[in-house]
Amino acid sequence: MSLAKSIMLAPSGGAVAAWASSGLTDSPGQSLLDQAMVSALYGSQSLTIGEAAAVAKRAVTVLDIRRTWLLLGDPATTLQ
């Protein structure tokens, strides 16, 4: 079982979602992707985590990063 799935299925109450890579990619691109995700989630617009993930993926040009980063969880979830 992956780490992302494990933290979501933790017996005492897991995470509502996980944003993780399923492959090996370079750190600078991952950092850009993560910064874009946080900015999208906590920016001026109210986005679902699925919309924020799409915005973050559009912020990077490296196809391997776009393809390997996955959102596990309900993409319609909003953070409050």
PyMOL Python script that loads the backbone (N, CA, C, O; Angstrom):
from pymol import cmd

cmd.read_pdbstr("""\
ATOM      1  N   MET A   1       0.855  -1.176   0.000  1.00  0.00           N
ATOM      2  CA  MET A   1       0.000   0.000   0.000  1.00  0.00           C
ATOM      3  C   MET A   1       0.901   1.239   0.000  1.00  0.00           C
ATOM      4  O   MET A   1       1.925   1.263   0.682  1.00  0.00           O
ATOM      5  N   SER A   2       0.523   2.249  -0.753  1.00  0.00           N
ATOM      6  CA  SER A   2       1.322   3.474  -0.831  1.00  0.00           C
ATOM      7  C   SER A   2       1.188   4.287   0.456  1.00  0.00           C
ATOM      8  O   SER A   2       0.237   4.111   1.217  1.00  0.00           O
ATOM      9  N   LEU A   3       2.148   5.173   0.685  1.00  0.00           N
ATOM     10  CA  LEU A   3       2.108   6.043   1.857  1.00  0.00           C
ATOM     11  C   LEU A   3       0.864   6.928   1.808  1.00  0.00           C
ATOM     12  O   LEU A   3       0.202   7.115   2.829  1.00  0.00           O
ATOM     13  N   ALA A   4       0.538   7.475   0.636  1.00  0.00           N
ATOM     14  CA  ALA A   4      -0.631   8.341   0.499  1.00  0.00           C
ATOM     15  C   ALA A   4      -1.916   7.602   0.882  1.00  0.00           C
ATOM     16  O   ALA A   4      -2.759   8.139   1.601  1.00  0.00           O
ATOM     17  N   LYS A   5      -2.054   6.384   0.403  1.00  0.00           N
ATOM     18  CA  LYS A   5      -3.246   5.600   0.732  1.00  0.00           C
ATOM     19  C   LYS A   5      -3.257   5.249   2.215  1.00  0.00           C
ATOM     20  O   LYS A   5      -4.313   5.255   2.848  1.00  0.00           O
ATOM     21  N   SER A   6      -2.099   4.946   2.767  1.00  0.00           N
ATOM     22  CA  SER A   6      -2.004   4.598   4.183  1.00  0.00           C
ATOM     23  C   SER A   6      -2.441   5.740   5.086  1.00  0.00           C
ATOM     24  O   SER A   6      -3.146   5.513   6.069  1.00  0.00           O
ATOM     25  N   ILE A   7      -2.028   6.983   4.763  1.00  0.00           N
ATOM     26  CA  ILE A   7      -2.430   8.094   5.627  1.00  0.00           C
ATOM     27  C   ILE A   7      -3.912   8.409   5.497  1.00  0.00           C
ATOM     28  O   ILE A   7      -4.514   8.961   6.417  1.00  0.00           O
ATOM     29  N   MET A   8      -4.500   8.062   4.366  1.00  0.00           N
ATOM     30  CA  MET A   8      -5.937   8.279   4.205  1.00  0.00           C
ATOM     31  C   MET A   8      -6.750   7.216   4.941  1.00  0.00           C
ATOM     32  O   MET A   8      -7.855   7.493   5.408  1.00  0.00           O
ATOM     33  N   LEU A   9      -6.210   6.006   5.045  1.00  0.00           N
ATOM     34  CA  LEU A   9      -6.943   4.903   5.662  1.00  0.00           C
ATOM     35  C   LEU A   9      -6.504   4.620   7.098  1.00  0.00           C
ATOM     36  O   LEU A   9      -6.785   3.541   7.620  1.00  0.00           O
ATOM     37  N   ALA A  10      -5.832   5.553   7.737  1.00  0.00           N
ATOM     38  CA  ALA A  10      -5.369   5.351   9.110  1.00  0.00           C
ATOM     39  C   ALA A  10      -6.548   4.994  10.005  1.00  0.00           C
ATOM     40  O   ALA A  10      -7.582   5.661   9.950  1.00  0.00           O
ATOM     41  N   PRO A  11      -6.416   3.959  10.828  1.00  0.00           N
ATOM     42  CA  PRO A  11      -7.535   3.467  11.631  1.00  0.00           C
ATOM     43  C   PRO A  11      -8.126   4.488  12.609  1.00  0.00           C
ATOM     44  O   PRO A  11      -9.321   4.432  12.901  1.00  0.00           O
ATOM     45  N   SER A  12      -7.326   5.402  13.112  1.00  0.00           N
ATOM     46  CA  SER A  12      -7.834   6.378  14.086  1.00  0.00           C
ATOM     47  C   SER A  12      -8.329   7.657  13.423  1.00  0.00           C
ATOM     48  O   SER A  12      -8.593   8.645  14.109  1.00  0.00           O
ATOM     49  N   GLY A  13      -8.456   7.652  12.132  1.00  0.00           N
ATOM     50  CA  GLY A  13      -8.917   8.822  11.385  1.00  0.00           C
ATOM     51  C   GLY A  13      -7.803   9.323  10.496  1.00  0.00           C
ATOM     52  O   GLY A  13      -6.790   9.828  10.981  1.00  0.00           O
ATOM     53  N   GLY A  14      -7.982   9.187   9.224  1.00  0.00           N
ATOM     54  CA  GLY A  14      -6.926   9.541   8.288  1.00  0.00           C
ATOM     55  C   GLY A  14      -7.144  10.882   7.629  1.00  0.00           C
ATOM     56  O   GLY A  14      -8.067  11.624   7.966  1.00  0.00           O
ATOM     57  N   ALA A  15      -6.280  11.174   6.690  1.00  0.00           N
ATOM     58  CA  ALA A  15      -6.351  12.427   5.932  1.00  0.00           C
ATOM     59  C   ALA A  15      -7.550  12.391   4.982  1.00  0.00           C
ATOM     60  O   ALA A  15      -7.981  11.323   4.547  1.00  0.00           O
ATOM     61  N   VAL A  16      -8.072  13.557   4.675  1.00  0.00           N
ATOM     62  CA  VAL A  16      -9.202  13.644   3.760  1.00  0.00           C
ATOM     63  C   VAL A  16      -8.744  13.465   2.313  1.00  0.00           C
ATOM     64  O   VAL A  16      -9.526  13.063   1.451  1.00  0.00           O
ATOM     65  N   ALA A  17      -7.468  13.769   2.055  1.00  0.00           N
ATOM     66  CA  ALA A  17      -6.905  13.629   0.713  1.00  0.00           C
ATOM     67  C   ALA A  17      -5.388  13.580   0.808  1.00  0.00           C
ATOM     68  O   ALA A  17      -4.806  13.912   1.841  1.00  0.00           O
ATOM     69  N   ALA A  18      -4.763  13.164  -0.273  1.00  0.00           N
ATOM     70  CA  ALA A  18      -3.304  13.150  -0.348  1.00  0.00           C
ATOM     71  C   ALA A  18      -2.876  13.619  -1.725  1.00  0.00           C
ATOM     72  O   ALA A  18      -3.493  13.265  -2.730  1.00  0.00           O
ATOM     73  N   TRP A  19      -1.831  14.407  -1.770  1.00  0.00           N
ATOM     74  CA  TRP A  19      -1.241  14.947  -2.995  1.00  0.00           C
ATOM     75  C   TRP A  19       0.170  14.408  -3.029  1.00  0.00           C
ATOM     76  O   TRP A  19       1.023  14.862  -2.267  1.00  0.00           O
ATOM     77  N   ALA A  20       0.432  13.450  -3.898  1.00  0.00           N
ATOM     78  CA  ALA A  20       1.715  12.754  -3.857  1.00  0.00           C
ATOM     79  C   ALA A  20       2.155  12.316  -5.249  1.00  0.00           C
ATOM     80  O   ALA A  20       1.360  12.238  -6.186  1.00  0.00           O
ATOM     81  N   SER A  21       3.448  12.033  -5.347  1.00  0.00           N
ATOM     82  CA  SER A  21       4.010  11.577  -6.608  1.00  0.00           C
ATOM     83  C   SER A  21       4.023  10.056  -6.668  1.00  0.00           C
ATOM     84  O   SER A  21       4.259   9.382  -5.665  1.00  0.00           O
ATOM     85  N   SER A  22       3.770   9.537  -7.840  1.00  0.00           N
ATOM     86  CA  SER A  22       3.831   8.089  -8.052  1.00  0.00           C
ATOM     87  C   SER A  22       5.094   7.702  -8.809  1.00  0.00           C
ATOM     88  O   SER A  22       5.230   6.562  -9.251  1.00  0.00           O
ATOM     89  N   GLY A  23       6.017   8.643  -8.958  1.00  0.00           N
ATOM     90  CA  GLY A  23       7.250   8.379  -9.684  1.00  0.00           C
ATOM     91  C   GLY A  23       8.364   9.295  -9.233  1.00  0.00           C
ATOM     92  O   GLY A  23       8.166  10.147  -8.366  1.00  0.00           O
ATOM     93  N   LEU A  24       9.534   9.122  -9.817  1.00  0.00           N
ATOM     94  CA  LEU A  24      10.692   9.943  -9.483  1.00  0.00           C
ATOM     95  C   LEU A  24      10.822  11.082 -10.488  1.00  0.00           C
ATOM     96  O   LEU A  24      10.892  10.859 -11.697  1.00  0.00           O
ATOM     97  N   THR A  25      10.851  12.301  -9.966  1.00  0.00           N
ATOM     98  CA  THR A  25      11.053  13.483 -10.800  1.00  0.00           C
ATOM     99  C   THR A  25      11.994  14.435 -10.068  1.00  0.00           C
ATOM    100  O   THR A  25      12.253  14.256  -8.877  1.00  0.00           O
ATOM    101  N   ASP A  26      12.506  15.441 -10.766  1.00  0.00           N
ATOM    102  CA  ASP A  26      13.447  16.387 -10.179  1.00  0.00           C
ATOM    103  C   ASP A  26      12.782  17.301  -9.154  1.00  0.00           C
ATOM    104  O   ASP A  26      11.629  17.701  -9.316  1.00  0.00           O
ATOM    105  N   SER A  27      13.520  17.622  -8.106  1.00  0.00           N
ATOM    106  CA  SER A  27      13.005  18.444  -7.001  1.00  0.00           C
ATOM    107  C   SER A  27      12.559  19.851  -7.397  1.00  0.00           C
ATOM    108  O   SER A  27      11.511  20.291  -6.924  1.00  0.00           O
ATOM    109  N   PRO A  28      13.291  20.577  -8.234  1.00  0.00           N
ATOM    110  CA  PRO A  28      12.846  21.941  -8.545  1.00  0.00           C
ATOM    111  C   PRO A  28      11.435  21.996  -9.141  1.00  0.00           C
ATOM    112  O   PRO A  28      10.645  22.869  -8.783  1.00  0.00           O
ATOM    113  N   GLY A  29      11.124  21.085 -10.031  1.00  0.00           N
ATOM    114  CA  GLY A  29       9.778  21.051 -10.618  1.00  0.00           C
ATOM    115  C   GLY A  29       8.721  20.669  -9.608  1.00  0.00           C
ATOM    116  O   GLY A  29       7.609  21.198  -9.637  1.00  0.00           O
ATOM    117  N   GLN A  30       9.058  19.749  -8.709  1.00  0.00           N
ATOM    118  CA  GLN A  30       8.124  19.354  -7.651  1.00  0.00           C
ATOM    119  C   GLN A  30       7.844  20.532  -6.723  1.00  0.00           C
ATOM    120  O   GLN A  30       6.710  20.747  -6.295  1.00  0.00           O
ATOM    121  N   SER A  31       8.889  21.284  -6.423  1.00  0.00           N
ATOM    122  CA  SER A  31       8.731  22.452  -5.557  1.00  0.00           C
ATOM    123  C   SER A  31       7.798  23.479  -6.194  1.00  0.00           C
ATOM    124  O   SER A  31       6.931  24.037  -5.521  1.00  0.00           O
ATOM    125  N   LEU A  32       7.976  23.723  -7.477  1.00  0.00           N
ATOM    126  CA  LEU A  32       7.104  24.651  -8.201  1.00  0.00           C
ATOM    127  C   LEU A  32       5.661  24.162  -8.172  1.00  0.00           C
ATOM    128  O   LEU A  32       4.738  24.947  -7.954  1.00  0.00           O
ATOM    129  N   LEU A  33       5.471  22.872  -8.391  1.00  0.00           N
ATOM    130  CA  LEU A  33       4.135  22.282  -8.372  1.00  0.00           C
ATOM    131  C   LEU A  33       3.489  22.447  -6.998  1.00  0.00           C
ATOM    132  O   LEU A  33       2.329  22.846  -6.899  1.00  0.00           O
ATOM    133  N   ASP A  34       4.234  22.142  -5.947  1.00  0.00           N
ATOM    134  CA  ASP A  34       3.693  22.264  -4.595  1.00  0.00           C
ATOM    135  C   ASP A  34       3.354  23.710  -4.236  1.00  0.00           C
ATOM    136  O   ASP A  34       2.322  23.976  -3.621  1.00  0.00           O
ATOM    137  N   GLN A  35       4.219  24.636  -4.620  1.00  0.00           N
ATOM    138  CA  GLN A  35       3.945  26.048  -4.354  1.00  0.00           C
ATOM    139  C   GLN A  35       2.688  26.505  -5.094  1.00  0.00           C
ATOM    140  O   GLN A  35       1.892  27.276  -4.557  1.00  0.00           O
ATOM    141  N   ALA A  36       2.516  26.033  -6.310  1.00  0.00           N
ATOM    142  CA  ALA A  36       1.319  26.385  -7.083  1.00  0.00           C
ATOM    143  C   ALA A  36       0.071  25.785  -6.442  1.00  0.00           C
ATOM    144  O   ALA A  36      -0.985  26.418  -6.437  1.00  0.00           O
ATOM    145  N   MET A  37       0.182  24.571  -5.901  1.00  0.00           N
ATOM    146  CA  MET A  37      -0.958  23.934  -5.234  1.00  0.00           C
ATOM    147  C   MET A  37      -1.365  24.724  -3.990  1.00  0.00           C
ATOM    148  O   MET A  37      -2.549  24.993  -3.788  1.00  0.00           O
ATOM    149  N   VAL A  38      -0.406  25.090  -3.170  1.00  0.00           N
ATOM    150  CA  VAL A  38      -0.710  25.852  -1.952  1.00  0.00           C
ATOM    151  C   VAL A  38      -1.306  27.213  -2.316  1.00  0.00           C
ATOM    152  O   VAL A  38      -2.274  27.652  -1.694  1.00  0.00           O
ATOM    153  N   SER A  39      -0.737  27.877  -3.313  1.00  0.00           N
ATOM    154  CA  SER A  39      -1.275  29.177  -3.742  1.00  0.00           C
ATOM    155  C   SER A  39      -2.706  29.048  -4.247  1.00  0.00           C
ATOM    156  O   SER A  39      -3.547  29.902  -3.968  1.00  0.00           O
ATOM    157  N   ALA A  40      -2.980  27.981  -4.989  1.00  0.00           N
ATOM    158  CA  ALA A  40      -4.334  27.771  -5.518  1.00  0.00           C
ATOM    159  C   ALA A  40      -5.317  27.461  -4.391  1.00  0.00           C
ATOM    160  O   ALA A  40      -6.455  27.930  -4.412  1.00  0.00           O
ATOM    161  N   LEU A  41      -4.885  26.677  -3.416  1.00  0.00           N
ATOM    162  CA  LEU A  41      -5.781  26.309  -2.316  1.00  0.00           C
ATOM    163  C   LEU A  41      -6.087  27.473  -1.384  1.00  0.00           C
ATOM    164  O   LEU A  41      -7.203  27.594  -0.880  1.00  0.00           O
ATOM    165  N   TYR A  42      -5.095  28.327  -1.155  1.00  0.00           N
ATOM    166  CA  TYR A  42      -5.249  29.390  -0.163  1.00  0.00           C
ATOM    167  C   TYR A  42      -5.228  30.777  -0.777  1.00  0.00           C
ATOM    168  O   TYR A  42      -5.007  31.764  -0.075  1.00  0.00           O
ATOM    169  N   GLY A  43      -5.456  30.862  -2.078  1.00  0.00           N
ATOM    170  CA  GLY A  43      -5.480  32.150  -2.763  1.00  0.00           C
ATOM    171  C   GLY A  43      -6.809  32.864  -2.586  1.00  0.00           C
ATOM    172  O   GLY A  43      -7.625  32.492  -1.743  1.00  0.00           O
ATOM    173  N   SER A  44      -7.008  33.880  -3.384  1.00  0.00           N
ATOM    174  CA  SER A  44      -8.215  34.703  -3.263  1.00  0.00           C
ATOM    175  C   SER A  44      -9.473  34.002  -3.766  1.00  0.00           C
ATOM    176  O   SER A  44     -10.576  34.330  -3.331  1.00  0.00           O
ATOM    177  N   GLN A  45      -9.320  33.034  -4.685  1.00  0.00           N
ATOM    178  CA  GLN A  45     -10.471  32.290  -5.191  1.00  0.00           C
ATOM    179  C   GLN A  45     -10.719  31.061  -4.328  1.00  0.00           C
ATOM    180  O   GLN A  45      -9.780  30.465  -3.802  1.00  0.00           O
ATOM    181  N   SER A  46     -11.963  30.691  -4.187  1.00  0.00           N
ATOM    182  CA  SER A  46     -12.309  29.476  -3.464  1.00  0.00           C
ATOM    183  C   SER A  46     -12.383  28.323  -4.466  1.00  0.00           C
ATOM    184  O   SER A  46     -13.328  28.230  -5.250  1.00  0.00           O
ATOM    185  N   LEU A  47     -11.377  27.446  -4.432  1.00  0.00           N
ATOM    186  CA  LEU A  47     -11.310  26.326  -5.369  1.00  0.00           C
ATOM    187  C   LEU A  47     -11.451  25.008  -4.623  1.00  0.00           C
ATOM    188  O   LEU A  47     -11.104  24.914  -3.446  1.00  0.00           O
ATOM    189  N   THR A  48     -11.957  24.001  -5.303  1.00  0.00           N
ATOM    190  CA  THR A  48     -11.940  22.652  -4.752  1.00  0.00           C
ATOM    191  C   THR A  48     -10.503  22.128  -4.844  1.00  0.00           C
ATOM    192  O   THR A  48      -9.675  22.707  -5.548  1.00  0.00           O
ATOM    193  N   ILE A  49     -10.210  21.043  -4.141  1.00  0.00           N
ATOM    194  CA  ILE A  49      -8.843  20.518  -4.225  1.00  0.00           C
ATOM    195  C   ILE A  49      -8.558  19.970  -5.624  1.00  0.00           C
ATOM    196  O   ILE A  49      -7.408  19.981  -6.064  1.00  0.00           O
ATOM    197  N   GLY A  50      -9.565  19.500  -6.313  1.00  0.00           N
ATOM    198  CA  GLY A  50      -9.387  19.041  -7.693  1.00  0.00           C
ATOM    199  C   GLY A  50      -9.055  20.188  -8.632  1.00  0.00           C
ATOM    200  O   GLY A  50      -8.179  20.063  -9.488  1.00  0.00           O
ATOM    201  N   GLU A  51      -9.755  21.307  -8.473  1.00  0.00           N
ATOM    202  CA  GLU A  51      -9.463  22.490  -9.288  1.00  0.00           C
ATOM    203  C   GLU A  51      -8.061  23.017  -8.982  1.00  0.00           C
ATOM    204  O   GLU A  51      -7.330  23.415  -9.890  1.00  0.00           O
ATOM    205  N   ALA A  52      -7.694  23.018  -7.710  1.00  0.00           N
ATOM    206  CA  ALA A  52      -6.364  23.482  -7.313  1.00  0.00           C
ATOM    207  C   ALA A  52      -5.280  22.577  -7.894  1.00  0.00           C
ATOM    208  O   ALA A  52      -4.232  23.063  -8.318  1.00  0.00           O
ATOM    209  N   ALA A  53      -5.518  21.278  -7.917  1.00  0.00           N
ATOM    210  CA  ALA A  53      -4.554  20.342  -8.504  1.00  0.00           C
ATOM    211  C   ALA A  53      -4.387  20.615  -9.995  1.00  0.00           C
ATOM    212  O   ALA A  53      -3.270  20.566 -10.511  1.00  0.00           O
ATOM    213  N   ALA A  54      -5.475  20.900 -10.688  1.00  0.00           N
ATOM    214  CA  ALA A  54      -5.401  21.208 -12.121  1.00  0.00           C
ATOM    215  C   ALA A  54      -4.625  22.499 -12.358  1.00  0.00           C
ATOM    216  O   ALA A  54      -3.823  22.578 -13.288  1.00  0.00           O
ATOM    217  N   VAL A  55      -4.857  23.504 -11.531  1.00  0.00           N
ATOM    218  CA  VAL A  55      -4.121  24.769 -11.637  1.00  0.00           C
ATOM    219  C   VAL A  55      -2.636  24.514 -11.406  1.00  0.00           C
ATOM    220  O   VAL A  55      -1.795  25.025 -12.144  1.00  0.00           O
ATOM    221  N   ALA A  56      -2.313  23.729 -10.388  1.00  0.00           N
ATOM    222  CA  ALA A  56      -0.911  23.440 -10.064  1.00  0.00           C
ATOM    223  C   ALA A  56      -0.221  22.699 -11.203  1.00  0.00           C
ATOM    224  O   ALA A  56       0.920  23.009 -11.544  1.00  0.00           O
ATOM    225  N   LYS A  57      -0.894  21.741 -11.780  1.00  0.00           N
ATOM    226  CA  LYS A  57      -0.287  20.986 -12.875  1.00  0.00           C
ATOM    227  C   LYS A  57      -0.040  21.860 -14.101  1.00  0.00           C
ATOM    228  O   LYS A  57       0.927  21.646 -14.832  1.00  0.00           O
ATOM    229  N   ARG A  58      -0.903  22.838 -14.328  1.00  0.00           N
ATOM    230  CA  ARG A  58      -0.697  23.762 -15.452  1.00  0.00           C
ATOM    231  C   ARG A  58       0.482  24.702 -15.204  1.00  0.00           C
ATOM    232  O   ARG A  58       1.003  25.300 -16.146  1.00  0.00           O
ATOM    233  N   ALA A  59       0.907  24.837 -13.941  1.00  0.00           N
ATOM    234  CA  ALA A  59       2.006  25.743 -13.602  1.00  0.00           C
ATOM    235  C   ALA A  59       3.378  25.158 -13.932  1.00  0.00           C
ATOM    236  O   ALA A  59       4.372  25.884 -13.951  1.00  0.00           O
ATOM    237  N   VAL A  60       3.439  23.866 -14.190  1.00  0.00           N
ATOM    238  CA  VAL A  60       4.725  23.234 -14.522  1.00  0.00           C
ATOM    239  C   VAL A  60       4.710  22.765 -15.977  1.00  0.00           C
ATOM    240  O   VAL A  60       3.668  22.405 -16.525  1.00  0.00           O
ATOM    241  N   THR A  61       5.884  22.780 -16.577  1.00  0.00           N
ATOM    242  CA  THR A  61       5.975  22.383 -17.985  1.00  0.00           C
ATOM    243  C   THR A  61       6.555  20.984 -18.154  1.00  0.00           C
ATOM    244  O   THR A  61       6.529  20.436 -19.256  1.00  0.00           O
ATOM    245  N   VAL A  62       7.070  20.408 -17.091  1.00  0.00           N
ATOM    246  CA  VAL A  62       7.682  19.076 -17.170  1.00  0.00           C
ATOM    247  C   VAL A  62       6.567  18.022 -17.181  1.00  0.00           C
ATOM    248  O   VAL A  62       5.847  17.865 -16.195  1.00  0.00           O
ATOM    249  N   LEU A  63       6.433  17.310 -18.290  1.00  0.00           N
ATOM    250  CA  LEU A  63       5.339  16.340 -18.428  1.00  0.00           C
ATOM    251  C   LEU A  63       5.418  15.204 -17.413  1.00  0.00           C
ATOM    252  O   LEU A  63       4.382  14.732 -16.944  1.00  0.00           O
ATOM    253  N   ASP A  64       6.630  14.754 -17.061  1.00  0.00           N
ATOM    254  CA  ASP A  64       6.746  13.686 -16.069  1.00  0.00           C
ATOM    255  C   ASP A  64       6.150  14.094 -14.731  1.00  0.00           C
ATOM    256  O   ASP A  64       5.541  13.272 -14.046  1.00  0.00           O
ATOM    257  N   ILE A  65       6.317  15.344 -14.358  1.00  0.00           N
ATOM    258  CA  ILE A  65       5.735  15.822 -13.098  1.00  0.00           C
ATOM    259  C   ILE A  65       4.222  15.879 -13.220  1.00  0.00           C
ATOM    260  O   ILE A  65       3.511  15.454 -12.310  1.00  0.00           O
ATOM    261  N   ARG A  66       3.734  16.387 -14.307  1.00  0.00           N
ATOM    262  CA  ARG A  66       2.278  16.439 -14.503  1.00  0.00           C
ATOM    263  C   ARG A  66       1.648  15.048 -14.469  1.00  0.00           C
ATOM    264  O   ARG A  66       0.550  14.869 -13.941  1.00  0.00           O
ATOM    265  N   ARG A  67       2.340  14.082 -15.028  1.00  0.00           N
ATOM    266  CA  ARG A  67       1.786  12.725 -15.121  1.00  0.00           C
ATOM    267  C   ARG A  67       1.897  11.929 -13.830  1.00  0.00           C
ATOM    268  O   ARG A  67       1.053  11.073 -13.563  1.00  0.00           O
ATOM    269  N   THR A  68       2.916  12.191 -13.029  1.00  0.00           N
ATOM    270  CA  THR A  68       3.151  11.339 -11.861  1.00  0.00           C
ATOM    271  C   THR A  68       2.546  11.871 -10.571  1.00  0.00           C
ATOM    272  O   THR A  68       2.381  11.109  -9.619  1.00  0.00           O
ATOM    273  N   TRP A  69       2.213  13.146 -10.511  1.00  0.00           N
ATOM    274  CA  TRP A  69       1.602  13.672  -9.284  1.00  0.00           C
ATOM    275  C   TRP A  69       0.103  13.407  -9.315  1.00  0.00           C
ATOM    276  O   TRP A  69      -0.581  13.721 -10.289  1.00  0.00           O
ATOM    277  N   LEU A  70      -0.387  12.829  -8.237  1.00  0.00           N
ATOM    278  CA  LEU A  70      -1.771  12.371  -8.156  1.00  0.00           C
ATOM    279  C   LEU A  70      -2.475  12.945  -6.936  1.00  0.00           C
ATOM    280  O   LEU A  70      -1.864  13.156  -5.889  1.00  0.00           O
ATOM    281  N   LEU A  71      -3.743  13.189  -7.087  1.00  0.00           N
ATOM    282  CA  LEU A  71      -4.595  13.588  -5.971  1.00  0.00           C
ATOM    283  C   LEU A  71      -5.444  12.388  -5.601  1.00  0.00           C
ATOM    284  O   LEU A  71      -6.256  11.926  -6.403  1.00  0.00           O
ATOM    285  N   LEU A  72      -5.263  11.883  -4.399  1.00  0.00           N
ATOM    286  CA  LEU A  72      -6.099  10.802  -3.897  1.00  0.00           C
ATOM    287  C   LEU A  72      -7.135  11.425  -2.977  1.00  0.00           C
ATOM    288  O   LEU A  72      -6.779  12.133  -2.035  1.00  0.00           O
ATOM    289  N   GLY A  73      -8.386  11.175  -3.231  1.00  0.00           N
ATOM    290  CA  GLY A  73      -9.459  11.765  -2.455  1.00  0.00           C
ATOM    291  C   GLY A  73     -10.505  12.353  -3.386  1.00  0.00           C
ATOM    292  O   GLY A  73     -10.368  12.299  -4.608  1.00  0.00           O
ATOM    293  N   ASP A  74     -11.530  12.903  -2.807  1.00  0.00           N
ATOM    294  CA  ASP A  74     -12.628  13.485  -3.570  1.00  0.00           C
ATOM    295  C   ASP A  74     -12.207  14.851  -4.117  1.00  0.00           C
ATOM    296  O   ASP A  74     -11.977  15.771  -3.333  1.00  0.00           O
ATOM    297  N   PRO A  75     -12.100  15.009  -5.431  1.00  0.00           N
ATOM    298  CA  PRO A  75     -11.659  16.276  -5.997  1.00  0.00           C
ATOM    299  C   PRO A  75     -12.647  17.425  -5.764  1.00  0.00           C
ATOM    300  O   PRO A  75     -12.289  18.585  -5.967  1.00  0.00           O
ATOM    301  N   ALA A  76     -13.852  17.134  -5.352  1.00  0.00           N
ATOM    302  CA  ALA A  76     -14.840  18.185  -5.089  1.00  0.00           C
ATOM    303  C   ALA A  76     -14.735  18.740  -3.667  1.00  0.00           C
ATOM    304  O   ALA A  76     -15.505  19.626  -3.295  1.00  0.00           O
ATOM    305  N   THR A  77     -13.801  18.234  -2.873  1.00  0.00           N
ATOM    306  CA  THR A  77     -13.619  18.686  -1.501  1.00  0.00           C
ATOM    307  C   THR A  77     -13.114  20.122  -1.479  1.00  0.00           C
ATOM    308  O   THR A  77     -12.258  20.500  -2.278  1.00  0.00           O
ATOM    309  N   THR A  78     -13.648  20.918  -0.559  1.00  0.00           N
ATOM    310  CA  THR A  78     -13.166  22.272  -0.347  1.00  0.00           C
ATOM    311  C   THR A  78     -12.545  22.363   1.044  1.00  0.00           C
ATOM    312  O   THR A  78     -12.947  21.646   1.960  1.00  0.00           O
ATOM    313  N   LEU A  79     -11.571  23.242   1.192  1.00  0.00           N
ATOM    314  CA  LEU A  79     -10.946  23.479   2.495  1.00  0.00           C
ATOM    315  C   LEU A  79     -11.566  24.702   3.108  1.00  0.00           C
ATOM    316  O   LEU A  79     -11.892  25.660   2.407  1.00  0.00           O
ATOM    317  N   GLN A  80     -11.734  24.678   4.417  1.00  0.00           N
ATOM    318  CA  GLN A  80     -12.352  25.821   5.090  1.00  0.00           C
ATOM    319  C   GLN A  80     -11.444  26.375   6.131  1.00  0.00           C
ATOM    320  O   GLN A  80     -11.795  27.344   6.804  1.00  0.00           O
TER     321      GLN A  80
END
""", "prot")
cmd.dss("prot")
cmd.show_as("cartoon", "prot")
cmd.util.cbc("prot")
cmd.orient("prot")
